[in-house]
Amino acid sequence: MEVLLRGGPGDGQVVSRGREAVVWQACLYEITAEFARRGGRDLQVYRHRPDCCEPYGRGAEDRCE
């Protein structure tokens, strides 16, 4: 199953589903209750968590990965 990423550098990307979260290019996206229509299908939305993104100088050291 695929999901839609919202916010952050991966905004608009469609990726394979994770359980509670998805990591896309070192950024964390967390599951939401939202769904969005894309390409004729309803995809669950995963929202960007900006405090867990390597470009912000964060990552494994603060348990974001």
PDB file of N, CA, C and O in Angstrom:
ATOM      1  N   MET A   1       0.837  -1.178   0.000  1.00  0.00           N
ATOM      2  CA  MET A   1       0.000   0.000   0.000  1.00  0.00           C
ATOM      3  C   MET A   1       0.886   1.247   0.000  1.00  0.00           C
ATOM      4  O   MET A   1       1.938   1.278   0.638  1.00  0.00           O
ATOM      5  N   GLU A   2       0.448   2.250  -0.714  1.00  0.00           N
ATOM      6  CA  GLU A   2       1.210   3.489  -0.794  1.00  0.00           C
ATOM      7  C   GLU A   2       0.520   4.596  -0.013  1.00  0.00           C
ATOM      8  O   GLU A   2      -0.692   4.567   0.203  1.00  0.00           O
ATOM      9  N   VAL A   3       1.329   5.586   0.411  1.00  0.00           N
ATOM     10  CA  VAL A   3       0.827   6.724   1.180  1.00  0.00           C
ATOM     11  C   VAL A   3       1.362   8.021   0.582  1.00  0.00           C
ATOM     12  O   VAL A   3       2.312   8.011  -0.202  1.00  0.00           O
ATOM     13  N   LEU A   4       0.741   9.137   0.962  1.00  0.00           N
ATOM     14  CA  LEU A   4       1.117  10.458   0.470  1.00  0.00           C
ATOM     15  C   LEU A   4       1.802  11.239   1.576  1.00  0.00           C
ATOM     16  O   LEU A   4       1.290  11.315   2.693  1.00  0.00           O
ATOM     17  N   LEU A   5       2.975  11.829   1.271  1.00  0.00           N
ATOM     18  CA  LEU A   5       3.699  12.647   2.242  1.00  0.00           C
ATOM     19  C   LEU A   5       3.257  14.097   2.113  1.00  0.00           C
ATOM     20  O   LEU A   5       3.086  14.609   1.006  1.00  0.00           O
ATOM     21  N   ARG A   6       3.074  14.757   3.259  1.00  0.00           N
ATOM     22  CA  ARG A   6       2.682  16.172   3.286  1.00  0.00           C
ATOM     23  C   ARG A   6       3.675  16.963   4.119  1.00  0.00           C
ATOM     24  O   ARG A   6       4.056  16.548   5.214  1.00  0.00           O
ATOM     25  N   GLY A   7       4.091  18.107   3.589  1.00  0.00           N
ATOM     26  CA  GLY A   7       5.019  18.994   4.284  1.00  0.00           C
ATOM     27  C   GLY A   7       6.459  18.561   4.083  1.00  0.00           C
ATOM     28  O   GLY A   7       6.734  17.454   3.618  1.00  0.00           O
ATOM     29  N   GLY A   8       7.374  19.453   4.441  1.00  0.00           N
ATOM     30  CA  GLY A   8       8.801  19.150   4.360  1.00  0.00           C
ATOM     31  C   GLY A   8       9.293  18.897   2.957  1.00  0.00           C
ATOM     32  O   GLY A   8       8.578  19.156   1.989  1.00  0.00           O
ATOM     33  N   PRO A   9      10.511  18.391   2.836  1.00  0.00           N
ATOM     34  CA  PRO A   9      11.117  18.187   1.518  1.00  0.00           C
ATOM     35  C   PRO A   9      10.453  17.104   0.675  1.00  0.00           C
ATOM     36  O   PRO A   9      10.625  17.093  -0.544  1.00  0.00           O
ATOM     37  N   GLY A  10       9.707  16.203   1.286  1.00  0.00           N
ATOM     38  CA  GLY A  10       9.057  15.127   0.536  1.00  0.00           C
ATOM     39  C   GLY A  10       7.615  15.410   0.179  1.00  0.00           C
ATOM     40  O   GLY A  10       6.899  14.506  -0.251  1.00  0.00           O
ATOM     41  N   ASP A  11       7.171  16.648   0.348  1.00  0.00           N
ATOM     42  CA  ASP A  11       5.770  17.010   0.102  1.00  0.00           C
ATOM     43  C   ASP A  11       5.303  16.555  -1.277  1.00  0.00           C
ATOM     44  O   ASP A  11       5.903  16.890  -2.299  1.00  0.00           O
ATOM     45  N   GLY A  12       4.210  15.778  -1.279  1.00  0.00           N
ATOM     46  CA  GLY A  12       3.637  15.317  -2.538  1.00  0.00           C
ATOM     47  C   GLY A  12       4.150  13.970  -3.013  1.00  0.00           C
ATOM     48  O   GLY A  12       3.611  13.411  -3.968  1.00  0.00           O
ATOM     49  N   GLN A  13       5.188  13.430  -2.363  1.00  0.00           N
ATOM     50  CA  GLN A  13       5.728  12.134  -2.762  1.00  0.00           C
ATOM     51  C   GLN A  13       4.771  11.014  -2.364  1.00  0.00           C
ATOM     52  O   GLN A  13       4.128  11.078  -1.316  1.00  0.00           O
ATOM     53  N   VAL A  14       4.683  10.002  -3.201  1.00  0.00           N
ATOM     54  CA  VAL A  14       3.916   8.800  -2.886  1.00  0.00           C
ATOM     55  C   VAL A  14       4.934   7.694  -2.638  1.00  0.00           C
ATOM     56  O   VAL A  14       5.755   7.384  -3.501  1.00  0.00           O
ATOM     57  N   VAL A  15       4.868   7.100  -1.434  1.00  0.00           N
ATOM     58  CA  VAL A  15       5.850   6.089  -1.034  1.00  0.00           C
ATOM     59  C   VAL A  15       5.140   4.877  -0.438  1.00  0.00           C
ATOM     60  O   VAL A  15       3.938   4.917  -0.173  1.00  0.00           O
ATOM     61  N   SER A  16       5.894   3.803  -0.231  1.00  0.00           N
ATOM     62  CA  SER A  16       5.338   2.608   0.414  1.00  0.00           C
ATOM     63  C   SER A  16       5.005   2.904   1.858  1.00  0.00           C
ATOM     64  O   SER A  16       5.701   3.659   2.536  1.00  0.00           O
ATOM     65  N   ARG A  17       3.942   2.304   2.307  1.00  0.00           N
ATOM     66  CA  ARG A  17       3.425   2.547   3.647  1.00  0.00           C
ATOM     67  C   ARG A  17       4.351   1.996   4.725  1.00  0.00           C
ATOM     68  O   ARG A  17       4.956   0.934   4.577  1.00  0.00           O
ATOM     69  N   GLY A  18       4.441   2.756   5.817  1.00  0.00           N
ATOM     70  CA  GLY A  18       5.074   2.285   7.042  1.00  0.00           C
ATOM     71  C   GLY A  18       3.957   2.031   8.044  1.00  0.00           C
ATOM     72  O   GLY A  18       2.784   2.177   7.700  1.00  0.00           O
ATOM     73  N   ARG A  19       4.279   1.668   9.232  1.00  0.00           N
ATOM     74  CA  ARG A  19       3.232   1.481  10.244  1.00  0.00           C
ATOM     75  C   ARG A  19       2.836   2.827  10.829  1.00  0.00           C
ATOM     76  O   ARG A  19       1.833   3.410  10.418  1.00  0.00           O
ATOM     77  N   GLU A  20       3.603   3.320  11.771  1.00  0.00           N
ATOM     78  CA  GLU A  20       3.300   4.594  12.421  1.00  0.00           C
ATOM     79  C   GLU A  20       4.036   5.760  11.767  1.00  0.00           C
ATOM     80  O   GLU A  20       3.629   6.914  11.902  1.00  0.00           O
ATOM     81  N   ALA A  21       5.124   5.449  11.057  1.00  0.00           N
ATOM     82  CA  ALA A  21       5.948   6.511  10.479  1.00  0.00           C
ATOM     83  C   ALA A  21       6.652   6.005   9.217  1.00  0.00           C
ATOM     84  O   ALA A  21       6.768   4.803   8.978  1.00  0.00           O
ATOM     85  N   VAL A  22       7.116   6.973   8.419  1.00  0.00           N
ATOM     86  CA  VAL A  22       7.879   6.701   7.206  1.00  0.00           C
ATOM     87  C   VAL A  22       9.098   7.617   7.235  1.00  0.00           C
ATOM     88  O   VAL A  22       8.982   8.790   7.591  1.00  0.00           O
ATOM     89  N   VAL A  23      10.265   7.092   6.863  1.00  0.00           N
ATOM     90  CA  VAL A  23      11.454   7.929   6.732  1.00  0.00           C
ATOM     91  C   VAL A  23      11.693   8.139   5.247  1.00  0.00           C
ATOM     92  O   VAL A  23      11.785   7.184   4.475  1.00  0.00           O
ATOM     93  N   TRP A  24      11.791   9.400   4.861  1.00  0.00           N
ATOM     94  CA  TRP A  24      12.060   9.750   3.467  1.00  0.00           C
ATOM     95  C   TRP A  24      13.247  10.698   3.461  1.00  0.00           C
ATOM     96  O   TRP A  24      13.160  11.803   3.996  1.00  0.00           O
ATOM     97  N   GLN A  25      14.349  10.280   2.865  1.00  0.00           N
ATOM     98  CA  GLN A  25      15.593  11.050   2.783  1.00  0.00           C
ATOM     99  C   GLN A  25      15.935  11.689   4.126  1.00  0.00           C
ATOM    100  O   GLN A  25      16.140  12.900   4.209  1.00  0.00           O
ATOM    101  N   ALA A  26      15.997  10.875   5.173  1.00  0.00           N
ATOM    102  CA  ALA A  26      16.395  11.259   6.533  1.00  0.00           C
ATOM    103  C   ALA A  26      15.398  12.181   7.229  1.00  0.00           C
ATOM    104  O   ALA A  26      15.750  12.812   8.225  1.00  0.00           O
ATOM    105  N   CYS A  27      14.181  12.277   6.739  1.00  0.00           N
ATOM    106  CA  CYS A  27      13.141  13.059   7.407  1.00  0.00           C
ATOM    107  C   CYS A  27      11.999  12.135   7.809  1.00  0.00           C
ATOM    108  O   CYS A  27      11.634  11.214   7.078  1.00  0.00           O
ATOM    109  N   LEU A  28      11.446  12.400   8.987  1.00  0.00           N
ATOM    110  CA  LEU A  28      10.396  11.558   9.534  1.00  0.00           C
ATOM    111  C   LEU A  28       9.019  12.102   9.184  1.00  0.00           C
ATOM    112  O   LEU A  28       8.767  13.301   9.299  1.00  0.00           O
ATOM    113  N   TYR A  29       8.137  11.218   8.758  1.00  0.00           N
ATOM    114  CA  TYR A  29       6.734  11.535   8.466  1.00  0.00           C
ATOM    115  C   TYR A  29       5.872  10.607   9.304  1.00  0.00           C
ATOM    116  O   TYR A  29       6.061   9.390   9.281  1.00  0.00           O
ATOM    117  N   GLU A  30       4.921  11.176  10.047  1.00  0.00           N
ATOM    118  CA  GLU A  30       4.077  10.385  10.940  1.00  0.00           C
ATOM    119  C   GLU A  30       2.668  10.246  10.382  1.00  0.00           C
ATOM    120  O   GLU A  30       2.157  11.143   9.711  1.00  0.00           O
ATOM    121  N   ILE A  31       2.052   9.107  10.672  1.00  0.00           N
ATOM    122  CA  ILE A  31       0.717   8.782  10.186  1.00  0.00           C
ATOM    123  C   ILE A  31      -0.314   9.777  10.730  1.00  0.00           C
ATOM    124  O   ILE A  31      -0.204  10.248  11.861  1.00  0.00           O
ATOM    125  N   THR A  32      -1.305  10.081   9.910  1.00  0.00           N
ATOM    126  CA  THR A  32      -2.432  10.918  10.332  1.00  0.00           C
ATOM    127  C   THR A  32      -3.724  10.171  10.005  1.00  0.00           C
ATOM    128  O   THR A  32      -3.699   9.103   9.393  1.00  0.00           O
ATOM    129  N   ALA A  33      -4.828  10.735  10.411  1.00  0.00           N
ATOM    130  CA  ALA A  33      -6.133  10.152  10.099  1.00  0.00           C
ATOM    131  C   ALA A  33      -6.653  10.660   8.750  1.00  0.00           C
ATOM    132  O   ALA A  33      -7.730  10.261   8.308  1.00  0.00           O
ATOM    133  N   GLU A  34      -5.883  11.543   8.099  1.00  0.00           N
ATOM    134  CA  GLU A  34      -6.292  12.159   6.833  1.00  0.00           C
ATOM    135  C   GLU A  34      -6.091  11.225   5.639  1.00  0.00           C
ATOM    136  O   GLU A  34      -5.217  10.358   5.640  1.00  0.00           O
ATOM    137  N   PHE A  35      -6.929  11.432   4.626  1.00  0.00           N
ATOM    138  CA  PHE A  35      -6.766  10.763   3.340  1.00  0.00           C
ATOM    139  C   PHE A  35      -6.832  11.823   2.254  1.00  0.00           C
ATOM    140  O   PHE A  35      -7.531  12.824   2.409  1.00  0.00           O
ATOM    141  N   ALA A  36      -6.112  11.615   1.155  1.00  0.00           N
ATOM    142  CA  ALA A  36      -6.122  12.537   0.022  1.00  0.00           C
ATOM    143  C   ALA A  36      -6.284  11.730  -1.254  1.00  0.00           C
ATOM    144  O   ALA A  36      -5.786  10.609  -1.361  1.00  0.00           O
ATOM    145  N   ARG A  37      -6.978  12.306  -2.214  1.00  0.00           N
ATOM    146  CA  ARG A  37      -7.194  11.639  -3.500  1.00  0.00           C
ATOM    147  C   ARG A  37      -6.038  11.985  -4.420  1.00  0.00           C
ATOM    148  O   ARG A  37      -5.729  13.158  -4.627  1.00  0.00           O
ATOM    149  N   ARG A  38      -5.396  10.956  -4.975  1.00  0.00           N
ATOM    150  CA  ARG A  38      -4.258  11.161  -5.874  1.00  0.00           C
ATOM    151  C   ARG A  38      -4.273  10.081  -6.927  1.00  0.00           C
ATOM    152  O   ARG A  38      -4.242   8.897  -6.592  1.00  0.00           O
ATOM    153  N   GLY A  39      -4.318  10.455  -8.185  1.00  0.00           N
ATOM    154  CA  GLY A  39      -4.283   9.489  -9.280  1.00  0.00           C
ATOM    155  C   GLY A  39      -5.444   8.512  -9.246  1.00  0.00           C
ATOM    156  O   GLY A  39      -5.283   7.343  -9.595  1.00  0.00           O
ATOM    157  N   GLY A  40      -6.613   8.983  -8.829  1.00  0.00           N
ATOM    158  CA  GLY A  40      -7.790   8.134  -8.793  1.00  0.00           C
ATOM    159  C   GLY A  40      -7.879   7.203  -7.588  1.00  0.00           C
ATOM    160  O   GLY A  40      -8.759   6.343  -7.536  1.00  0.00           O
ATOM    161  N   ARG A  41      -6.975   7.364  -6.616  1.00  0.00           N
ATOM    162  CA  ARG A  41      -7.027   6.528  -5.419  1.00  0.00           C
ATOM    163  C   ARG A  41      -6.977   7.397  -4.164  1.00  0.00           C
ATOM    164  O   ARG A  41      -6.458   8.512  -4.185  1.00  0.00           O
ATOM    165  N   ASP A  42      -7.514   6.877  -3.095  1.00  0.00           N
ATOM    166  CA  ASP A  42      -7.438   7.541  -1.798  1.00  0.00           C
ATOM    167  C   ASP A  42      -6.200   7.035  -1.071  1.00  0.00           C
ATOM    168  O   ASP A  42      -6.056   5.836  -0.834  1.00  0.00           O
ATOM    169  N   LEU A  43      -5.308   7.958  -0.719  1.00  0.00           N
ATOM    170  CA  LEU A  43      -4.065   7.603  -0.036  1.00  0.00           C
ATOM    171  C   LEU A  43      -4.058   8.190   1.368  1.00  0.00           C
ATOM    172  O   LEU A  43      -4.484   9.326   1.578  1.00  0.00           O
ATOM    173  N   GLN A  44      -3.576   7.415   2.320  1.00  0.00           N
ATOM    174  CA  GLN A  44      -3.439   7.937   3.673  1.00  0.00           C
ATOM    175  C   GLN A  44      -2.308   8.960   3.680  1.00  0.00           C
ATOM    176  O   GLN A  44      -1.305   8.793   2.987  1.00  0.00           O
ATOM    177  N   VAL A  45      -2.478  10.018   4.468  1.00  0.00           N
ATOM    178  CA  VAL A  45      -1.500  11.094   4.540  1.00  0.00           C
ATOM    179  C   VAL A  45      -0.579  10.889   5.743  1.00  0.00           C
ATOM    180  O   VAL A  45      -1.032  10.602   6.851  1.00  0.00           O
ATOM    181  N   TYR A  46       0.717  11.044   5.497  1.00  0.00           N
ATOM    182  CA  TYR A  46       1.722  11.054   6.551  1.00  0.00           C
ATOM    183  C   TYR A  46       2.291  12.465   6.594  1.00  0.00           C
ATOM    184  O   TYR A  46       2.730  12.981   5.566  1.00  0.00           O
ATOM    185  N   ARG A  47       2.293  13.100   7.768  1.00  0.00           N
ATOM    186  CA  ARG A  47       2.687  14.498   7.933  1.00  0.00           C
ATOM    187  C   ARG A  47       4.145  14.605   8.380  1.00  0.00           C
ATOM    188  O   ARG A  47       4.601  13.833   9.225  1.00  0.00           O
ATOM    189  N   HIS A  48       4.876  15.574   7.803  1.00  0.00           N
ATOM    190  CA  HIS A  48       6.285  15.818   8.113  1.00  0.00           C
ATOM    191  C   HIS A  48       6.463  16.272   9.555  1.00  0.00           C
ATOM    192  O   HIS A  48       5.677  17.069  10.068  1.00  0.00           O
ATOM    193  N   ARG A  49       7.490  15.766  10.193  1.00  0.00           N
ATOM    194  CA  ARG A  49       7.847  16.191  11.547  1.00  0.00           C
ATOM    195  C   ARG A  49       9.177  16.945  11.447  1.00  0.00           C
ATOM    196  O   ARG A  49      10.235  16.315  11.428  1.00  0.00           O
ATOM    197  N   PRO A  50       9.143  18.281  11.384  1.00  0.00           N
ATOM    198  CA  PRO A  50      10.342  19.077  11.096  1.00  0.00           C
ATOM    199  C   PRO A  50      11.447  18.970  12.146  1.00  0.00           C
ATOM    200  O   PRO A  50      12.608  19.222  11.825  1.00  0.00           O
ATOM    201  N   ASP A  51      11.132  18.613  13.363  1.00  0.00           N
ATOM    202  CA  ASP A  51      12.183  18.491  14.370  1.00  0.00           C
ATOM    203  C   ASP A  51      12.989  17.210  14.226  1.00  0.00           C
ATOM    204  O   ASP A  51      13.932  16.988  14.985  1.00  0.00           O
ATOM    205  N   CYS A  52      12.634  16.363  13.262  1.00  0.00           N
ATOM    206  CA  CYS A  52      13.349  15.096  13.049  1.00  0.00           C
ATOM    207  C   CYS A  52      13.873  15.000  11.627  1.00  0.00           C
ATOM    208  O   CYS A  52      13.669  13.988  10.956  1.00  0.00           O
ATOM    209  N   CYS A  53      14.531  16.020  11.175  1.00  0.00           N
ATOM    210  CA  CYS A  53      15.027  16.058   9.810  1.00  0.00           C
ATOM    211  C   CYS A  53      16.507  16.436   9.842  1.00  0.00           C
ATOM    212  O   CYS A  53      16.866  17.446  10.446  1.00  0.00           O
ATOM    213  N   GLU A  54      17.368  15.650   9.208  1.00  0.00           N
ATOM    214  CA  GLU A  54      18.804  15.921   9.244  1.00  0.00           C
ATOM    215  C   GLU A  54      19.192  17.338   8.810  1.00  0.00           C
ATOM    216  O   GLU A  54      20.109  17.905   9.403  1.00  0.00           O
ATOM    217  N   PRO A  55      18.531  17.947   7.791  1.00  0.00           N
ATOM    218  CA  PRO A  55      18.925  19.303   7.437  1.00  0.00           C
ATOM    219  C   PRO A  55      18.771  20.289   8.594  1.00  0.00           C
ATOM    220  O   PRO A  55      19.361  21.369   8.556  1.00  0.00           O
ATOM    221  N   TYR A  56      17.999  19.945   9.612  1.00  0.00           N
ATOM    222  CA  TYR A  56      17.830  20.804  10.783  1.00  0.00           C
ATOM    223  C   TYR A  56      18.857  20.466  11.863  1.00  0.00           C
ATOM    224  O   TYR A  56      18.767  20.965  12.985  1.00  0.00           O
ATOM    225  N   GLY A  57      19.838  19.614  11.525  1.00  0.00           N
ATOM    226  CA  GLY A  57      20.877  19.244  12.463  1.00  0.00           C
ATOM    227  C   GLY A  57      20.426  18.226  13.489  1.00  0.00           C
ATOM    228  O   GLY A  57      21.030  18.110  14.556  1.00  0.00           O
ATOM    229  N   ARG A  58      19.370  17.486  13.179  1.00  0.00           N
ATOM    230  CA  ARG A  58      18.857  16.496  14.122  1.00  0.00           C
ATOM    231  C   ARG A  58      18.800  15.144  13.441  1.00  0.00           C
ATOM    232  O   ARG A  58      18.926  15.050  12.220  1.00  0.00           O
ATOM    233  N   GLY A  59      18.614  14.119  14.214  1.00  0.00           N
ATOM    234  CA  GLY A  59      18.547  12.787  13.632  1.00  0.00           C
ATOM    235  C   GLY A  59      18.705  11.737  14.716  1.00  0.00           C
ATOM    236  O   GLY A  59      18.012  11.786  15.732  1.00  0.00           O
ATOM    237  N   ALA A  60      19.596  10.800  14.514  1.00  0.00           N
ATOM    238  CA  ALA A  60      19.741   9.662  15.419  1.00  0.00           C
ATOM    239  C   ALA A  60      20.028  10.078  16.856  1.00  0.00           C
ATOM    240  O   ALA A  60      19.620   9.391  17.793  1.00  0.00           O
ATOM    241  N   GLU A  61      20.728  11.200  17.040  1.00  0.00           N
ATOM    242  CA  GLU A  61      21.108  11.599  18.392  1.00  0.00           C
ATOM    243  C   GLU A  61      19.913  11.984  19.260  1.00  0.00           C
ATOM    244  O   GLU A  61      20.034  11.979  20.485  1.00  0.00           O
ATOM    245  N   ASP A  62      18.780  12.313  18.677  1.00  0.00           N
ATOM    246  CA  ASP A  62      17.601  12.655  19.498  1.00  0.00           C
ATOM    247  C   ASP A  62      16.458  11.667  19.281  1.00  0.00           C
ATOM    248  O   ASP A  62      15.294  12.025  19.464  1.00  0.00           O
ATOM    249  N   ARG A  63      16.768  10.446  18.898  1.00  0.00           N
ATOM    250  CA  ARG A  63      15.833   9.338  18.737  1.00  0.00           C
ATOM    251  C   ARG A  63      14.762   9.616  17.679  1.00  0.00           C
ATOM    252  O   ARG A  63      13.650   9.102  17.800  1.00  0.00           O
ATOM    253  N   CYS A  64      15.052  10.397  16.667  1.00  0.00           N
ATOM    254  CA  CYS A  64      14.089  10.685  15.617  1.00  0.00           C
ATOM    255  C   CYS A  64      14.098   9.631  14.525  1.00  0.00           C
ATOM    256  O   CYS A  64      13.164   9.573  13.725  1.00  0.00           O
ATOM    257  N   GLU A  65      15.118   8.804  14.472  1.00  0.00           N
ATOM    258  CA  GLU A  65      15.180   7.799  13.429  1.00  0.00           C
ATOM    259  C   GLU A  65      14.846   6.445  13.993  1.00  0.00           C
ATOM    260  O   GLU A  65      14.844   5.454  13.262  1.00  0.00           O
TER     261      GLU A  65
END
